Amino acid sequence: MPLLSVHPLSPREKSYAQVMSPSLPSFSRSLSHQRQHRRGQFWLTLSRSRVLFLLLCATAMYIHACVPMIQNPGPAVRRSAARGHWVEDYALLHHKITTGKAKQRYAFMRSKNAFENGLADRISSSLSILLYAILTDRAFQYDWEGDWPLWDFLRSDHIDWQYNGADLGNDTLLMDYVMDKGIPEYHSFFWEQDPTKIGEGKHSVVWHSDHGIIWKAFENPLLRPKLDALGMHQETAFACLFDFLYRPTPDILQLLEDELSPLLDPNVLKKNPGLFRHYFECAKQIEDELAFPGQKVVWFTLTDMTELRPRLEAMYPSRVLVASDATIEHMVKSTEKSLMGFKYAVGELWAFSLTDYHVITRKSGFGKVGAMVRANGDQHVFSIEYPIQLFNLFGLGGPAIDNRKVVSLWQLPKNCRSSYADKLSKICTDFTGI
């Protein structure tokens, strides 16, 4: 979708809306009415409003470089750019392997709570292992450990990636690279060597991983020809793989129904502001440069500071769109965990990707995942950095959530003119990886 373009509803946007309501016009009117009633504001219908959606603090999902999704669960999606043939080919191969009609070769992604990876790290790593599975003609499955199964809220329209224990009792190679163990070697497999040689002759390869490697894999001369042959592109491969593997179920769409109404408006440019003033100053700069005269502006805001959400909504009543009553928890590290907290984490991570511009916390995998699922070239991500490690050295830190409150006073202003947007290579190659 060209930036700032005004166009009719795409098949993708229609499909999302239709999942939540059988009638698109009535869905538009009803949600618009709910917004007016609840907040005394304009909010929009899907067919007529002109809105600029500046989505700053976390991510944006742009459907790019793949093929039409097949069927429910979850909404259908249509990619708008060059399609790669690998989707149909790999889905068919996966089906043959898992039904015993082809040689039994598996690649398992295994996440355990003991690894302490959060949702974003798990998602990013799983897409890297999916890429390995595609390159080596293996069926990908996800051995997910958590209080609630991810499949209940994100699932594929193409393959059943739920773990079936096919590695048990079979010839298996374990690739154990989590919690900073052997990370240079792990990176080397995908950045310098030929990872298709890993596990040759083995029935199963089990990966413990918490780092993404997709971006840099395209700079590996041993892999680049194979990726090109699949029809993949460096800027959009992460988004394409995400869209193949993870589609939100109706339960997630219903949870974020109020937020999805404006997020899915086809006339909207979306952005998401983060925690403190520098994020919102950045949002304002983007708005001033790119908004049409008289165009409505909404900032979809995400923060893990629960108490801050209603305050931001009150401070910017005509701008901020936020789930102010969301349950915010880390799926592993929070002392108290709930099903609702997990659902909001899944839903908001996905919803970030429905936006056009992002102002994100640099040291946040959660924000980067959504931004890269948006994948609309090099001009849509603005990262805010803060000297968190300095405060840790002086004992002023503790959990990162507390550090953000302290160091927000020390952040330098960010130039958020479009020409100063971060290069995707910068976003994708630091410690979290994409």
N, C-alpha and C positions, 0 to 999 in steps of 0.2 A: 504494500500500500504506500504510494508516494506520500511523503510527509506533508501534512496540512492539506491534503486533498479532500474534496467533498465528493462522495460517490454513493450510489445505492448500496443497500445491504448486500454483502457478499454471501455466497453459500455458507461459508464458515459462520458468519455472524447470525444468519438465519437459523442455522442448525443449533447454535447455542441457545438462542432465544426459544426455539421450538421445544427443546428438551424441557424447559421450565414452564412452558405453556403451549397447549395445542394450537392456539391462535396468536400469531405474532402481533396483529394490531391490538387485540384486547390485552395482551401481555404488556405492550407498550403503554397503553392508556392506564391500565391498572397500577403499574409501578409508578408512572408519573403522578397519578392521583395520590398514591401512598406518600410519595415524597412531599407533595404540596401539603398534605394533611399533617404530616409529622413535623416538618421543619418550616413550613410557611415559605418554601422556596420554589423556584421555577422548576427544577429538574426536568428531565427531558423524556420525550418519546423517542422510540428508535427510528422514526421515519422523518421527523421534521426539525428537531432542534439543531442549532449550530453551536457546538461546544468545543472549546479547547481543553483537552485533558492533559495537563502537565503532570506526568507521573515521575516523581523524583526518587523516593528512597528505597527502591529495592529491585524491580525488574520489569521485563516486558516480554510477552510472548507473541512473537510474530510468526505466522505460519509461512514457511519459506522452504523451497527446494525439496519437497517431497511429493506425495501423491494423495489422492482422496482416501480418507479413512473408510473402513469397510462398514461397520455397523455398531450398534450399541453393545455394551454399556457405555454410557457417556455420549456426548455429542459428536456428530461427525465433523470432520475438518477438511478443508480443501486448501492445499498449498497453492501459492500463486506464482511461483517461479519455476525454474527448470526442474523437472522431475527426474529422479534417479530410478533406474530399473530395479535396484537392490531390494526395494520394499516387498514387491510381489515375490521375487525370487527367494528372498530369505524367509518370508512367512511360509512359503510352500515347503522349503527345506526343513524348517523348524517343525512343521506339522508331520512331515514324514519321519523325522528322527523320533519325536515323542510318541508316535503311534507304531513304531517298530518297522516302518517301511523303508528306512534308510539306515546306514551304519550308525551305531550308537556313539555319538561324540557330543560331549556337553561342556559348556563353560558355566560355572556357577559363581555368582557373586554372593559372598556370605558376610552379613553384618551381624555383629553381636553387641549387646549392650556394654560388655566389658571393654570394647574398643572406644566407647564414649563418643562415637560420631553422631552428630545431629542429622536432621533430615536433609539439609542441603548437601552436606558432605556425602551422605549415602546416595542421594540422587545423582550427583555429579560423578561419583566413582562408578556407579552401576552403568551409566551410559558409556564410560570408558571400557568396561568389560563387555558390554554389548557390542561395541565396535570390534573388540578382539574376537568375539564369537562370530561376527559376520565375516571377518577376514579369514577365519580358520574353518569355516563351514561347520560350526558347532551350534547346538541348540542352547540358547541362553536361558538360565533360570536363576531366580533370586531367592536365596535362603535367608529370609528376613526374620530377625529376632527383635521383638518389641512387644509392648503391652497390647497393641492392636495391629492386625495385619494391614499392610499397606494396600493390598489388593482390594480391600473393601472400599477404598476411596480414590485410588489411582490404578487404572488397569489399561491394558492394551486392547485396541480394536483388531489387532492382527495376530497376536500370539498369546498363549497362556504361559506366562513366565513364572508361575508358582512352582516352588520347589517340590520335586517328587521323589527325592532320595535316590536318584539313579546312580549316584557315585558310590553308594554304600556297597561294599563287597566287590567293587570293581577297581581296575587299575587307575589310580588317581594321583595327580601331581598337585601339591599344595604350594601356592604362591602367596606367601605371608608378608605383607607390606603395610602394616598399620601402626599407628601411634609412633610415627617417625622412625620406624624400623626398616632399614635398607632402602630408604627413599631414593638415594642416588642410583642405585641399581635398578629400581622399579622404573624410574624415569628413563634410564638408559635403554631399557627394553623397547620403549615406544619412540624415543627421540633419536636414537643412534643405531640400534640394532633392528633386526627383522623379527618382530614378535610372532609372526606366523610360524616360526620354528619352535616356539614354546609348546611343550606338550605333545610333540610329534609321537605318534604311536600310542598315546595314552587315551583311555576311555573318557576320562574327565579331568578338567583343570579347575581347581577351586581357588578363587581369588579372595584374599583379605586385603582390602584396599580402602583408603580414605583420601585419595588425591585424584584429581582429574588430569587427563593427559591428552585430550582430543586436539586442542589447539596446536600444541607443539608437534603432534604426530604428523601434521601436514608439512612440517619442515624437515622431516626425515626422508632423505632421498631414496631409502629402501622401501618406504611405504607410500610415498606420494603417487607413484604411477598406479598402485592398486586402488587408492582412494579416488583418484581421477576416473579410473575405469568403472567404479561404482556410481559415478555421477555426484560425488560429494564435493562440497566446497568448504574451505576453512572457516569462512564467516558464518556459515549456516549449519554446519554438520551437527553441532551440539543441539540446536533447535530441532533439526530433523530427527535425530535419534530420540530426543525427549518426546516429541510428538508421536513417534512410532510406539514408544513404550508406555507412556503415561497420559491417560485421558481422565479427567475428573468424572466421578460417578454422579448420578442425580442427587445423591445425598449431599455432596459438596456444593453443587450448584444451588441447591435449596438453601444451604447454610448462608451463602453469600448473595442471596437474591437481590437485596437492596443495592449492594455495591455493583453487581453485574449489570444492572440496568444502564447506568451511564458508561460503564467500562465498555459495553458492547455497542454503543452508539457509533455508527459508521462515520459521522461527521466530526469526530472528536480526536484531538491530539492529546495523548495521555502522558502524565508525568506524576512522579510520586515523591513528595518531600519527606525528609527524615526527621531528625530529632530536634535540633535547635535552630537558632536564627540563621546560621550560614546556609543551612539546607533551604530555608524558605527564601532567603535572599537570592539564592541560586535559581529557585523556581520562578521568582519574579523577573529575573533577567531573561530567562528563556521565554517567559510569557510576553515580555515587552518586545522581544525581537520577533517572535513567530506568530503571535495571535493576530487574527484578522480584526479590523475595526468592528467593535460591537460583539465580538465573539465571546461566548461564555467560557469561563475558565474554571476548571476543577482540579484540585491536587489530591490524588489518591495517596494517603499517608499511612505508613507502616512504622511501628516502633515496638520493641519488646518491653517498653516501660508502660505498663498498663495504666498507671495513674496519669500519664501524660496525654493519652488519647482524647479523653473528653475535654481537657484543657485546650488542646490544639483546635478541636472542633469549635470551642467557644471563642478562641482568639481569631480564627479565620472562618467565620460562619458562611461566607459566600464562596469560599474556595475549597476548604478541606473536606474530603470524603474519607471517612475512617470508620471502621467497625469499633465503635467506642466501648461496646460491652463484650468484646472478644475475650476469650480465655487464652492467656499467653503463657506457655510453658515450654521448656526444653524437653524433648522427648526422652532424654536419658538423664540429664544433670539436675533437673528440677526435683526438689524433695517431694513435692506433691504433683502427681500426674493424673490427668483425666482424659477420657475419650473426647470430650469437647475441646480440650487443649490441643490434642493431636489433630482433630479435624480442622481446627482453625489454622494450624501450622501448614497442613497440606493445602487447604483452600487458598490461603493468602499467598503462599509461595507460587501457586499456579496463577492466581489472579494478577500478581505483579507482571506477569508476562503479557497481559492484555494491553499494556500501555506503550506509549511511544518514546518518552524520554524518562531518564532515571537519574536521580541524584542519590547515590548510595554511599554507605559507610564502606571505606576501602577494605577494612579488615572484616569483611562479612561475606561468607560463602552464600548465605541466604539471599542477599541482594544480587550477587553476581549470577546466580543460577537463573533467576527471572530475567535479568537484563540480557543474558546470552540466549535465552529461549526467544526473546524478542528479535535479536539478530537482524537488525536493519542497517547494516553498514557501520561505519566508524563514528557517526555523529550523534549518538543518542545517550551516552553514559557519561556522567560527571561524578567523580569519586571525591569524597571529603575525607581527608586524612587527619589523624590526631596522634600526638606523641604518647600513646598509651604505655609503651614500654618504659619511658622515662619515669612516669609516675609509679610504676611497679618497682623500679629500682629504689625509690625513696620510701617504699612501704605505704604509699598513698592509694594503692590500687585495690586489690581484691578482685572480685568478679568484674568482667569486662563491662557489665551493665552499669556498675557503679563508676568505673573509670570514665565512661561517656559523660556522666553528669559532671565530673570534675573537670575534664579537659575541654569541655565545650567552650569554656571561657578563653581557651588558648588557641583555638583553631584560627587559622588564617583565612581571610575571605577568599572565595573561589570565583574566578572569572568564568562565568557560564554562558558567554557568547558561544554560538554554535561552532565557531572555528577553534574554540578551546576545549571541545569535548575530548575525553580520553580516547586514545587508540585502543581498540579491542585487544591488541597484543599486550598492552599494559594490564588490562583487567584480567586477562586469562593466564598470565604466567607468573604470578606471585605465589605465595606459600599455599594458598587454597587450591589453585589450579582449576582449569575448566577443560 
